[in-house]
Amino acid sequence: MRRASLALSLALTAALAAAGATVPASAAQADASASEQWRPVYHYAPAKNWINDPNGLVYENGTYHLFYQHNPEGVDWGNMSWGHATSTDLVHWTEQAVAIPYTQDYGVFSGSAVYDENNTSSLGTTETPPIVAVWTRNDNATGIQAQSISYSTDHGKTWTNLNDGAPVLDIGSTNFRDPKVFWDSTTNRWTMAVALSAEHKISFYSSNDLIHWTHQSDFGPMGDTTAVWECPDLFEIPIEGGGSTWVLSLSIAGKTKYFTGDWDGSTYSADPVPVYDGSEGTLLEGFDSGSWEGWTVNANGIQGTAIGSSPSTGDLAGHQGTGYVDTYGTGDNDTGSLTSLPFTLSTDYINVLTAGGKHPYDASATGDNGGGTLITGFDHGSWEGWAVTGSAFGDAPSTGANPGQQALHNQQGTGLLNSFYDSATGQGSDAGTGTATSPSFTIDADRLNLLVGGGHHPEGDANGKEVIELVVDGEVVRSITGANTEALNWQSLDVSDLRGETATLRVVDEGTSGWGHIMLDEARLSDTAASPFPTNTSVNVVVDGQVVASATGNSSGTLDWKSIDVTQWKGQEATLVIEDNSSADSWGHLMVDSIVASDTKGFSQAESLPQVDYGRDNYAAVTWNGTPDGKRYAIGWMSSWDYAEDLPTSTWREAMTVTREYTAHTVDGKVRLYAEPISALDSLRTSTTFSRKNTNIKSATRSMGKKAAGRSYDMELTIDPGTAERSGVKVLVGNGQETVVGYDATTGEVYLDRTKSGTNPNDSFPSVDHAAVPPEADGLIRLRVLVDHSSVEVFANDGAAVITDAVYPDASSTGVSLFAESGRARFPQLTIHELGSYND
């Protein structure tokens, strides 16, 4: 559930995934016809506008109701209302009118619905029992979140807000949301599970009439407390082989996770979850001495103000002892480092308690400019043939940060173009606008390397663009923008197809709001791509002057454990370097507390709970109330807050997962949920299929040909890994694009790799997601892969592990290939069933 009170923590990274790629900042600017290439065929998506969390899942009178968070007026988050769709089989869907609209006073946030068959609420009659929706009323003026009720007596066609939407349960909190209500046969009354999100608690209430609620108990904090808890669901499910468990599922940091345990009608008792606290190892450093004794500040030539005169002592969530490292300094723009005294590596792991920026160490980030020919460096104190218009650039290049601007990083030479200026006031400001156009030059190399900083506002941005354009024959042929940082960094454009052309650079500043400026320092033509400057926030293990392993933060203000495997360097002398090279506008700092040497691999709180899905795009998953067959069916929002508002679709945004059936199994002595597509999905299969048996591949990739190609299908694949380290299938292949679904025999994991899947909405999108899946008794891995234009869902070994990811490939990327790496694999069976539409 999106909340204004957590907007900063949900702020999306804005840097481009690859220099030179043009990605719409808002779907409103994308071409509508191009957008439709990604519309799913058999996953539910509304005809237009924004959706997120599924809400109010209930079966009534032969109909499954799917409500969902919806903006009826646009493709961006806002105007939160309950959209509505219905189905008789959880596969074919019919979109209905908006059920519960927002008002000028409040948004209608997430919640649940029940069929009050016995009219306990007295909101219907015996002949026409109501459907009752319980939802979070988010007050626009105060941000207070409370629970309100709407009801329908005509099978969900029309809705009435009880008491005009006034709350039936209000504790005066701004983080009290997402009620899941169900009829509790344990006590023969209604139970509500509702999140105290920021406190990592679930509150349980009871009621006899759905209107008057009594607090029973709270559960938590426990398990994963690294991010807010949202969208709780509580249900009992039988365990294969006998018995049952009560599952409490939660949405945490983009994942739907769960506890198993017992519910007695008033209190939830969870089964034990693993905990790591570092106590079994040897403490190398806890930063509790009050000084940097044994550490060197700003080592290795890194200059900055991120490291204070002594360790921080504030109340940081998850910290141990009294002190810790915090590189925030005066802000995210500050950089710096700490280096330890040398010590001998004597254990398998260095476990580190970290928080802050998730910016991993990158050995290839050296800041090398690529050499070649310098087109401009702005170091002569004048514009040297540049044509400058408007109020943003001044009478001459800047010599560094302008008044009121944060310190710049990575500036080369004495001057640079810096549009943080307004000639009307003569001061540094985002208010100035204008253009600066270079003299003409001939493109005589393969790469154009540009040292750029400032705002991320590409072409089409609603706030006005800040871009550097490469212009040939009056046409813009390349366009790049900044990354919302005052750190200048290299971006390299491939211009090999433009060799011999005459070109100019045009710097455009049209924005007047936050980050409404852009900077250009050097421009170089070279046959070698420039390397970015380091932007890591990491704890590095250095042996013989080289970083051999590292850990980074978690984009959170809560300390959590990371483990660094140093097994292969045991016995060697090392140093630790805590390094902040990031000046990012969000999480451009690192916090470090306890550093422990151990032969036990530490693990994050985020890893303490099992997940219903190990992909990036199954959030807020909840289950239906009142299913007639007693089975537990679930659906989730097929997107992520990391990039949901940057997606390239222009008329709709986004979709739901396919409906899954949950079952419970005992695995290594622990109860685990399995999830498989519901059997009714088979009804969408057409007569078109592709099948191949016993395909052997050794260290190669083999196309399955045109008959296997497609963009909307249900694939069944069996893998015998043999001697191959990795093997599997590549889908949506073409134009250099592919989405890889494989089994890694070296780690025992199924993985989904979308790093080359097509359009990247922003730089947080590319990912490789993993889920541990031991082979079955016969040594085989069985995968079911659902592909649908803009998504890939993987179900391994009858749902023992699931990975769901959105993808945005070209419409022409339809190929299917089998592959094996570093050895031979056999594929006993590959079958592809084409799937038809959910609304046929």
C-alpha positions in Angstrom: 0.0 0.0 0.0 1.5 3.3 -1.1 1.5 6.0 1.6 2.4 9.7 1.5 4.0 9.3 4.9 6.6 6.9 3.4 7.1 8.7 0.1 10.8 9.3 0.9 11.5 5.7 1.6 9.7 4.7 -1.6 11.5 7.3 -3.7 12.6 5.7 -7.0 16.1 5.8 -8.3 16.2 7.9 -11.4 19.5 7.2 -13.1 19.4 5.7 -16.6 20.3 2.0 -16.8 22.6 2.5 -19.7 24.0 5.7 -21.0 22.2 7.0 -24.0 19.0 5.0 -23.4 15.9 7.1 -23.5 13.3 5.9 -21.0 10.1 7.9 -20.5 10.0 9.5 -17.1 6.2 9.3 -17.0 4.1 6.8 -18.9 2.0 9.7 -20.1 4.8 10.5 -22.6 5.2 7.0 -24.0 3.5 6.2 -27.3 0.2 4.5 -26.6 0.4 2.0 -29.5 3.9 1.0 -28.3 2.5 0.6 -24.8 0.0 -2.0 -26.0 2.8 -4.4 -27.1 3.2 -5.2 -23.4 -0.4 -5.6 -22.5 -0.9 -9.0 -21.0 -3.1 -11.6 -22.6 -4.1 -13.8 -19.7 -3.1 -11.7 -16.6 -5.7 -9.3 -15.4 -5.1 -5.6 -16.1 -7.7 -2.9 -16.2 -8.5 -1.3 -19.6 -6.7 1.8 -18.5 -5.0 3.6 -15.6 -3.0 2.6 -12.5 -3.5 -0.4 -10.2 -1.6 -1.8 -7.3 -2.5 -4.0 -4.3 -5.3 -6.6 -4.7 -8.1 -5.9 -2.2 -11.4 -7.4 -1.0 -10.9 -10.9 -2.4 -14.2 -12.7 -1.7 -16.4 -15.4 -3.2 -20.1 -14.8 -3.2 -23.1 -16.3 -5.0 -21.0 -18.1 -7.7 -18.7 -15.1 -8.3 -15.1 -14.4 -7.4 -14.6 -10.7 -6.7 -11.2 -9.0 -7.2 -11.0 -5.5 -5.9 -7.8 -3.5 -6.2 -6.1 -0.2 -5.5 -6.8 2.0 -8.5 -6.4 5.5 -9.8 -9.5 6.0 -12.0 -8.1 9.2 -13.5 -4.5 8.4 -14.6 -1.6 6.0 -14.9 0.3 7.3 -11.9 -0.4 6.5 -8.3 -3.1 8.8 -6.8 -6.8 9.2 -6.1 -6.8 5.8 -4.5 -10.1 4.0 -5.0 -11.2 0.3 -5.2 -11.3 -0.9 -8.8 -13.4 -4.1 -9.4 -13.3 -7.2 -11.6 -15.3 -10.5 -11.4 -14.8 -14.1 -12.5 -16.5 -17.4 -12.2 -13.2 -19.4 -12.4 -10.4 -17.1 -11.3 -9.0 -17.1 -14.9 -11.6 -15.3 -17.0 -12.1 -11.7 -15.8 -14.7 -9.0 -16.5 -13.8 -5.5 -15.5 -16.6 -3.7 -13.5 -17.2 -0.1 -12.6 -15.1 1.5 -9.8 -16.6 0.1 -6.6 -15.5 2.5 -3.8 -14.2 5.9 -5.1 -11.9 8.3 -3.3 -13.3 11.6 -2.1 -11.7 15.0 -1.7 -11.3 14.2 2.1 -9.8 10.7 2.0 -8.3 7.9 -0.1 -9.7 4.4 -0.1 -6.6 2.4 0.7 -6.2 -1.4 1.0 -8.4 -3.8 2.8 -10.6 -6.9 2.5 -14.2 -8.0 2.0 -16.4 -10.7 3.4 -19.8 -12.2 2.5 -21.9 -11.6 5.5 -24.2 -14.6 4.8 -26.0 -14.4 8.1 -26.3 -10.6 8.0 -24.5 -10.2 11.3 -23.9 -6.6 10.4 -27.6 -5.8 9.8 -26.4 -4.0 6.7 -28.5 -6.3 4.5 -31.4 -8.6 5.0 -31.8 -12.3 5.4 -32.9 -12.5 1.8 -30.1 -10.2 0.5 -27.0 -10.6 2.7 -24.4 -7.9 2.1 -20.8 -8.0 0.9 -19.0 -5.9 3.5 -15.7 -4.2 2.6 -13.4 -3.1 5.4 -10.8 -0.6 4.1 -8.2 1.9 5.3 -9.4 5.5 5.2 -6.4 7.7 4.6 -7.3 11.2 5.7 -5.9 13.7 3.2 -5.6 16.5 5.8 -3.9 14.6 8.6 -2.5 11.4 7.2 -4.4 9.5 9.9 -5.2 5.9 8.8 -8.3 4.3 10.2 -10.6 1.5 9.2 -14.0 2.2 7.4 -16.8 0.1 5.9 -18.7 0.0 2.7 -21.3 -2.6 1.8 -23.3 -3.9 -1.2 -26.6 -5.8 -1.3 -26.7 -6.3 -5.1 -23.7 -8.6 -5.5 -21.1 -5.9 -5.7 -22.7 -3.8 -8.4 -23.2 -0.7 -6.1 -21.7 0.3 -2.8 -22.7 2.4 0.2 -20.2 3.9 2.6 -21.3 3.3 6.2 -21.7 6.7 7.9 -20.3 8.4 4.9 -17.0 6.7 5.3 -16.5 7.6 9.0 -14.1 5.1 10.6 -15.4 2.2 12.7 -11.9 1.7 14.1 -9.5 4.6 14.7 -6.4 4.6 17.0 -5.1 8.0 15.7 -2.1 6.5 13.9 -0.6 7.4 10.5 0.6 3.8 10.1 -2.4 1.6 10.8 -3.6 -0.1 7.6 -4.6 -2.9 5.3 -7.2 -4.8 7.4 -7.8 -8.5 6.6 -11.1 -9.6 7.9 -12.5 -13.2 8.0 -15.1 -15.4 9.7 -13.2 -17.1 12.5 -14.6 -20.6 13.2 -12.2 -20.9 16.1 -14.4 -18.4 18.1 -17.5 -18.0 15.8 -16.9 -14.3 15.3 -15.2 -12.0 12.9 -11.4 -11.5 13.2 -9.4 -8.5 11.8 -5.7 -8.6 11.3 -4.4 -5.0 10.7 -0.8 -3.7 10.3 0.9 -1.3 12.7 3.3 -0.9 9.9 6.1 1.2 11.3 6.1 -0.8 14.5 6.4 -4.1 12.7 3.3 -5.4 14.5 0.0 -7.0 13.5 -3.0 -6.1 15.7 -5.8 -8.5 16.0 -9.4 -7.4 16.7 -12.7 -9.3 17.0 -16.3 -8.4 16.3 -19.7 -9.9 16.2 -21.2 -7.5 13.7 -18.2 -6.1 11.6 -18.9 -2.6 13.0 -17.8 -2.7 16.7 -14.3 -4.0 17.2 -12.4 -5.2 20.3 -8.7 -5.4 20.5 -7.4 -8.9 21.3 -3.6 -8.9 20.9 -0.6 -7.8 19.0 2.0 -9.9 17.2 5.6 -8.7 16.6 8.1 -7.4 16.1 9.7 -10.7 15.0 11.5 -12.0 12.0 12.1 -9.5 9.2 11.9 -6.0 10.7 14.1 -4.3 8.0 11.1 -2.5 6.4 7.5 -1.7 7.2 4.9 -4.5 7.5 1.9 -4.3 5.2 -1.0 -6.2 3.8 -1.4 -9.0 6.4 -3.3 -12.2 5.7 -4.2 -14.9 8.3 -5.5 -18.3 7.3 -5.4 -21.9 8.3 -4.2 -24.4 5.7 -3.9 -28.2 5.8 -0.4 -29.7 5.7 0.2 -32.5 3.2 0.5 -35.7 5.2 -1.7 -34.5 8.1 -2.3 -31.6 10.5 -2.6 -27.9 9.7 -0.9 -24.6 10.3 -2.0 -21.0 10.5 -0.1 -18.8 8.0 0.4 -15.1 8.7 1.6 -13.5 5.5 3.0 -10.0 5.2 4.3 -7.7 2.5 7.8 -6.4 3.4 10.2 -4.5 1.2 8.8 -5.7 -2.1 8.3 -9.3 -1.0 5.4 -11.3 0.4 6.7 -13.3 3.3 5.1 -15.5 5.9 5.1 -17.0 9.4 3.6 -20.4 10.2 2.2 -21.1 13.7 -1.0 -21.3 15.8 -4.0 -19.1 16.2 -6.3 -19.6 19.2 -8.9 -17.0 18.2 -7.2 -14.2 20.1 -3.4 -14.7 19.9 -1.0 -15.7 17.1 2.0 -17.8 18.1 4.6 -18.2 15.4 6.9 -21.2 14.9 10.5 -20.3 15.7 12.4 -18.3 13.0 16.2 -18.2 12.7 18.0 -15.3 14.2 21.6 -14.2 13.7 23.2 -11.7 16.2 26.9 -12.2 15.7 27.4 -13.6 19.3 29.1 -16.8 18.1 32.0 -15.1 16.5 35.0 -12.8 17.4 34.2 -9.1 17.5 36.8 -7.4 15.3 35.2 -3.9 15.9 32.2 -2.5 17.5 33.1 1.3 17.4 32.2 1.6 21.1 35.5 3.2 22.3 34.4 6.7 21.5 37.3 7.2 19.0 38.6 6.0 15.7 41.5 4.2 17.5 43.0 1.7 15.1 41.3 3.2 12.0 42.6 5.8 9.5 40.1 8.4 8.3 39.9 9.3 4.6 42.5 6.7 3.6 43.5 5.8 0.0 43.4 9.3 -1.2 39.7 9.7 -0.8 38.9 13.2 0.4 35.6 14.0 1.9 33.6 15.0 5.0 31.5 12.0 5.5 33.5 10.7 8.5 33.1 12.7 11.7 35.7 13.1 14.4 34.4 10.1 16.3 31.8 7.3 16.0 28.1 8.2 16.0 26.1 7.4 19.1 22.5 8.1 18.0 19.6 5.7 18.3 20.0 3.7 15.1 17.6 0.8 14.7 19.3 -2.5 15.2 22.6 -1.2 16.6 24.7 -3.0 19.2 26.6 -1.2 21.9 27.0 2.5 21.9 28.8 3.5 18.7 28.7 3.0 15.0 30.0 4.4 11.7 27.6 6.8 9.9 29.0 8.5 6.7 26.1 10.9 6.3 28.3 13.7 7.5 26.5 16.9 6.5 24.4 15.1 3.9 24.3 12.4 1.3 26.7 14.4 -0.8 29.6 13.9 1.6 32.2 11.1 0.9 35.0 9.6 2.8 36.5 6.3 4.1 37.9 4.5 7.1 40.7 1.9 6.9 41.5 -0.6 9.6 44.9 -1.8 10.8 46.2 -4.9 9.0 45.0 -8.3 10.5 45.1 -11.9 9.5 42.1 -13.6 8.1 41.5 -16.7 10.2 37.8 -17.5 9.6 35.6 -18.3 6.7 33.4 -15.2 7.0 33.5 -11.6 8.0 29.9 -10.7 9.1 29.1 -7.0 9.1 26.1 -5.1 10.6 25.3 -2.5 7.9 22.6 -0.1 6.9 22.3 2.9 4.5 23.0 3.0 0.8 22.9 -0.2 -1.3 25.7 0.8 -3.7 28.0 -2.3 -4.2 31.7 -2.0 -4.9 32.4 -2.2 -8.6 36.0 -3.0 -9.6 35.4 -1.7 -13.1 34.5 1.8 -11.8 37.8 3.6 -12.1 36.9 7.1 -13.4 39.1 6.5 -16.5 38.1 9.1 -19.1 38.8 6.9 -22.1 41.5 9.1 -23.5 40.9 10.3 -27.0 40.3 13.9 -28.1 39.0 16.6 -25.6 36.2 18.5 -27.4 35.6 20.9 -24.5 36.6 21.2 -20.9 35.4 24.8 -20.1 38.8 25.7 -18.5 39.6 28.9 -20.4 37.3 31.2 -18.5 35.0 31.9 -21.4 32.4 30.2 -23.5 34.9 29.7 -26.4 32.4 29.6 -29.3 29.5 28.1 -27.4 26.2 29.9 -28.0 24.5 30.5 -24.7 20.9 31.7 -24.2 18.7 32.2 -21.2 19.4 32.8 -17.6 20.9 29.5 -16.4 24.5 29.6 -17.4 26.0 33.0 -16.6 28.6 35.1 -18.5 31.3 32.4 -18.2 31.7 28.8 -17.1 31.5 28.1 -13.4 34.6 27.3 -11.5 32.9 24.8 -9.2 29.8 24.8 -7.1 27.7 28.0 -7.4 26.5 29.8 -4.3 24.0 27.7 -2.4 25.0 24.5 -4.2 26.4 21.4 -2.5 30.0 20.6 -3.1 30.8 19.0 -6.5 32.6 15.8 -6.9 34.9 14.6 -9.7 35.4 17.9 -11.4 38.2 17.9 -13.9 40.2 21.1 -14.5 39.1 24.6 -13.5 35.8 25.1 -15.2 32.5 23.5 -16.1 29.1 24.3 -17.5 26.7 24.5 -14.5 23.1 25.6 -14.9 22.5 25.9 -11.2 22.3 29.7 -11.7 19.8 32.5 -12.3 21.1 35.6 -13.9 18.1 37.6 -12.6 19.5 37.3 -9.1 23.2 36.4 -9.8 22.8 33.5 -7.4 22.9 29.8 -7.6 19.4 28.5 -8.2 17.3 26.0 -10.1 15.1 28.9 -11.3 17.3 29.7 -14.3 16.6 28.1 -17.7 18.4 28.3 -21.1 20.4 26.4 -23.7 24.1 26.2 -24.5 25.2 24.9 -27.9 28.8 23.9 -28.7 30.8 24.7 -31.9 30.5 22.0 -34.6 32.8 19.0 -34.5 33.3 15.9 -36.6 32.6 12.5 -35.0 35.8 10.6 -35.7 35.6 7.9 -33.0 33.2 5.2 -31.7 32.4 6.7 -28.3 31.4 10.1 -27.0 32.3 10.3 -23.4 30.6 13.0 -21.3 31.3 14.0 -17.7 27.8 14.9 -16.4 26.0 15.8 -13.2 22.8 17.4 -11.9 19.1 16.5 -12.3 17.5 13.5 -13.8 14.9 15.0 -16.0 14.9 13.4 -19.5 13.0 14.4 -22.6 9.3 14.6 -21.8 9.6 15.1 -18.1 6.6 16.9 -16.7 8.8 19.2 -14.7 10.9 20.2 -17.7 13.9 18.5 -19.1 17.6 18.8 -18.2 19.4 17.1 -21.0 22.5 17.0 -23.1 21.6 16.4 -26.7 23.8 15.3 -29.6 22.5 17.0 -32.7 23.3 15.9 -36.3 21.7 17.7 -39.3 19.3 19.5 -37.0 18.0 16.2 -35.4 18.6 15.0 -31.9 20.2 11.6 -32.3 21.3 11.0 -28.7 20.1 12.4 -25.4 21.3 11.9 -21.8 20.4 13.4 -18.5 21.9 13.5 -15.0 21.3 11.3 -12.0 20.0 13.7 -9.3 23.5 14.1 -7.8 26.2 16.8 -7.6 28.8 14.2 -8.4 29.9 14.4 -12.0 30.2 11.0 -13.6 31.1 9.6 -17.0 28.4 8.5 -19.4 29.5 7.0 -22.7 27.5 7.1 -25.9 28.0 4.7 -28.8 28.3 6.9 -31.8 30.1 4.4 -34.1 27.2 4.6 -36.6 27.7 8.4 -36.8 31.4 8.4 -37.7 32.2 11.2 -40.2 29.1 13.2 -39.3 29.2 16.8 -38.2 27.6 17.4 -34.9 27.0 19.8 -32.0 26.2 19.3 -28.3 23.2 21.2 -27.0 22.7 21.5 -23.2 19.1 22.2 -22.3 17.8 23.4 -18.9 14.0 23.8 -18.9 13.3 22.8 -15.3 12.8 25.2 -12.4 12.0 22.8 -9.5 14.2 20.4 -7.5 17.2 19.2 -9.4 16.3 21.6 -12.1 19.9 22.0 -13.3 22.5 20.1 -15.3 26.3 20.1 -15.4 28.8 19.2 -18.1 32.5 19.2 -17.5 34.4 17.4 -20.2 33.3 15.9 -23.6 35.7 13.5 -25.3 35.7 11.5 -28.5 37.5 8.2 -28.1 37.4 4.6 -29.3 37.3 3.6 -25.7 34.3 4.0 -23.4 35.0 6.0 -20.3 34.6 4.2 -16.9 32.4 5.7 -14.3 33.9 7.0 -11.0 33.2 4.8 -8.0 29.8 5.3 -6.3 30.0 2.5 -3.8 28.9 2.5 -0.2 30.6 -0.7 1.0 32.8 -2.5 3.5 35.7 -3.9 1.5 38.2 -6.6 2.3 41.5 -5.7 0.8 44.3 -8.2 0.3 47.6 -7.2 -1.4 46.1 -3.9 -2.3 43.1 -5.4 -4.1 39.5 -5.5 -3.0 38.7 -9.2 -2.9 35.2 -9.2 -1.4 32.8 -6.6 0.0 29.3 -6.0 1.4 27.1 -3.0 1.0 24.1 -1.4 2.7 20.4 -2.2 2.4 18.7 1.1 1.4 17.3 1.2 4.9 17.9 3.0 8.2 17.8 -0.4 10.1 21.1 -2.2 10.6 21.1 -5.7 9.3 23.7 -8.5 8.8 25.7 -9.0 5.6 28.2 -11.9 5.3 31.5 -11.6 3.3 33.0 -15.0 2.3 36.8 -14.8 2.8 37.5 -18.6 2.8 40.0 -18.5 0.0 42.1 -15.8 1.6 42.3 -17.4 5.1 45.8 -17.0 6.5 46.6 -13.9 4.5 46.9 -10.3 5.9 44.0 -8.0 5.1 42.6 -4.6 5.9 39.0 -3.5 6.0 38.0 -0.3 4.2 34.6 1.3 5.0 34.1 3.4 1.9 31.5 6.0 0.9 32.0 7.2 -2.7 28.3 8.0 -3.2 26.8 11.4 -3.4 23.4 10.1 -4.5 20.4 12.2 -3.4 18.9 9.2 -1.7 20.8 6.7 0.6 24.2 8.2 -0.5 25.7 7.1 2.9 26.6 4.0 4.8 26.2 2.9 8.4 28.4 0.1 10.0 28.2 -1.3 13.4 29.6 -4.7 14.6 32.2 -6.5 12.5 32.6 -10.1 13.4 35.0 -12.9 12.3 33.2 -16.2 12.3 33.1 -19.6 10.7 29.3 -19.2 10.6 27.8 -17.4 7.7 25.7 -14.5 9.1 22.4 -13.7 7.5 20.0 -10.8 7.2 16.8 -10.4 9.1 15.3 -10.1 5.6 16.3 -13.7 5.0 14.7 -15.0 8.2 11.3 -15.6 6.8 10.3 -17.8 3.8 8.7 -16.1 0.8 5.7 -17.0 -1.3 7.7 -15.7 -4.3 11.4 -15.0 -4.8 10.9 -12.6 -7.7 10.6 -8.8 -7.8 7.0 -8.6 -8.9 4.6 -10.3 -6.6 3.7 -7.8 -3.9 0.7 -7.5 -1.5 -0.4 -11.1 -2.3 -3.5 -12.0 -0.3 -6.1 -14.9 -0.5 -9.8 -15.2 -1.2 -12.4 -15.4 1.5 -15.1 -18.0 1.3 -13.9 -20.2 -1.6 -16.5 -22.9 -2.1 -14.0 -25.8 -2.3 -12.1 -24.7 0.8 -8.9 -24.3 -1.2 -6.6 -21.3 -0.6 -6.3 -19.1 -3.7 -4.1 -16.1 -3.9 -3.1 -13.2 -6.2 -0.6 -10.4 -6.1 0.3 -7.1 -7.6 2.8 -7.8 -10.5 5.1 -4.8 -9.9 7.4 -3.2 -7.4 7.6 0.2 -5.8 11.3 0.4 -7.0 10.1 1.2 -10.5 6.3 1.1 -10.7 6.0 4.8 -11.5 8.7 4.6 -14.2 7.2 1.8 -16.3 7.0 2.4 -20.1 3.3 1.7 -20.5 1.2 4.8 -21.2 -2.5 3.8 -20.9 -2.4 1.1 -18.2 -0.1 0.2 -15.3 0.4 -2.7 -14.2 -1.2 -6.2 -13.9 -2.0 -9.0 -11.4 -0.2 -12.3 -11.2 -2.0 -15.4 -12.3 -4.1 -16.8 -9.5 -2.2 -19.4 -7.5 -3.3 -22.2 -5.2 -1.4 -22.5 -1.9 -0.6 -25.8 -0.3 1.5 -26.6 2.7 4.3 -29.2 2.9 6.9 -30.2 5.4 10.4 -29.6 4.1 13.4 -30.4 6.3 11.2 -30.4 9.3 9.6 -27.0 8.6 6.2 -26.1 7.1 6.5 -24.3 3.8 3.9 -22.9 1.4 4.0 -24.1 -2.2 2.2 -22.2 -4.9 1.1 -23.4 -8.4 -1.1 -21.8 -11.1 -4.7 -22.9 -10.5 -5.8 -25.8 -12.7 -8.5 -23.6 -14.4 -5.6 -21.9 -16.2 -5.5 -24.9 -18.5 -8.8 -23.8 -20.0 -6.9 -21.0 -21.8 -4.8 -23.4 -23.7 -5.4 -23.3 -27.5 -4.7 -26.2 -29.9 -1.3 -24.7 -30.8 1.5 -26.5 -29.0 5.2 -27.3 -29.4 6.8 -30.4 -28.0 10.3 -31.9 -28.0 11.8 -34.8 -26.1 15.3 -35.7 -25.0 17.3 -32.8 -26.2 21.0 -32.9 -25.3 23.1 -29.8 -25.2 26.7 -29.4 -24.3 28.1 -25.9 -23.5 25.9 -24.2 -26.1 22.6 -22.4 -26.7 20.1 -24.0 -29.2 17.1 -22.2 -30.7 13.9 -24.2 -30.8 12.9 -22.5 -34.0 9.8 -20.6 -35.3 7.3 -23.2 -34.1 8.3 -22.6 -30.5 8.3 -18.8 -30.7 5.7 -16.7 -29.0 4.9 -14.1 -26.4 1.9 -15.7 -24.5 2.3 -19.3 -23.5 2.5 -21.9 -20.7 5.7 -23.9 -20.9 6.5 -27.2 -19.1 10.3 -28.0 -19.0 12.2 -30.9 -17.4 15.9 -30.5 -16.8 18.4 -33.2 -16.1 21.4 -31.0 -15.2 24.0 -33.7 -15.9 27.5 -32.1 -15.8 26.4 -28.6 -16.7 26.9 -25.9 -14.2 23.9 -24.0 -15.4 21.1 -25.1 -17.8 17.6 -24.0 -18.8 15.6 -22.0 -21.2 15.8 -18.5 -22.7 12.5 -16.9 -23.6 11.5 -13.7 -25.4 14.7 -13.9 -27.4 15.6 -11.4 -30.1 17.3 -8.2 -31.0 20.0 -8.9 -28.3 17.3 -9.4 -25.7 16.6 -12.5 -23.7 15.1 -13.5 -20.3 16.9 -16.5 -18.8 15.2 -19.2 -16.7 17.8 -21.6 -15.4 19.0 -24.1 -12.8 22.4 -23.5 -11.2 23.8 -26.8 -10.1 26.7 -25.1 -8.3 24.3 -23.4 -5.8 21.2 -25.7 -6.1 19.0 -22.7 -7.2 16.6 -21.9 -9.9 17.1 -18.4 -11.2 15.4 -15.8 -13.5 17.8 -13.3 -15.2 16.2 -10.2 -16.7 19.3 -8.1 -17.1 18.9 -8.3 -20.9 15.2 -8.6 -21.1 14.5 -5.3 -22.9 13.5 -1.9 -21.8 14.6 -1.0 -18.3 12.2 1.4 -16.6 15.1 2.6 -14.3 18.4 1.4 -13.1 17.0 -0.6 -10.2 15.1 -2.8 -12.6 17.7 -5.3 -14.0 18.0 -8.2 -11.7 18.9 -11.9 -11.3 16.5 -13.6 -8.8 17.3 -16.9 -7.1 15.3 -19.6 -5.2 16.8 -22.7 -3.7 15.3 -25.9 -5.2 16.8 -29.3 -4.5 16.3 -31.8 -7.4 13.5 -34.3 -7.0 14.2 -37.9 -6.2 14.9 -38.7 -9.8 17.5 -35.9 -10.0 15.3 -33.8 -12.3 14.2 -30.2 -12.1 10.7 -29.5 -13.3 9.8 -26.0 -14.3 6.5 -24.4 -15.4 7.2 -21.1 -17.1 4.3 -18.7 -17.8 5.2 -16.0 -20.4 2.8 -13.2 -21.1 4.2 -10.2 -23.1 5.5 -8.3 -20.1 6.0 -11.0 -17.4 7.6 -14.3 -16.7 6.5 -16.5 -13.8 8.5 -19.6 -12.9 7.1 -22.5 -10.8 9.7 -25.0 -9.8 9.1 -28.6 -8.7 5.3 -28.4 -8.2 5.5 -24.9 -6.7 8.3 -25.5 -4.2 9.7 -22.2 -5.3 8.3 -19.4 -7.4 9.9 -16.4 -9.1 7.8 -13.7 -10.8 9.3 -10.8 -12.7 8.0 -8.2 -15.1 9.9 -7.7 -18.4 9.5 -5.2 -21.3 11.0 -6.8 -24.5 10.5 -5.7 -28.0 7.4 -7.1 -29.7 9.7 -9.0 -32.1 11.5 -10.8 -29.3 9.7 -14.1 -29.4 12.4 -16.8 -29.6 12.8 -19.8 -27.3 16.2 -21.4 -26.8 17.6 -24.2 -24.6 21.1 -23.8 -23.1 23.7 -25.5 -21.1 26.9 -23.9 -19.7 30.1 -25.6 -18.7 29.0 -29.1 -19.3 26.2 -31.3 -20.8 22.5 -31.2 -19.8 19.6 -33.2 -21.0 16.0 -31.9 -21.4 13.7 -34.9 -21.3 10.6 -32.8 -22.1 9.8 -29.3 -23.4 6.1 -28.6 -24.1 4.7 -25.2 -25.0 0.9 -24.4 -24.8 -0.3 -21.2 -26.4 -2.7 -19.4 -24.1 -5.7 -17.3 -25.0 -7.1 -14.2 -23.4 -8.6 -13.9 -19.9 -11.5 -11.9 -21.3 -12.5 -14.1 -24.3 
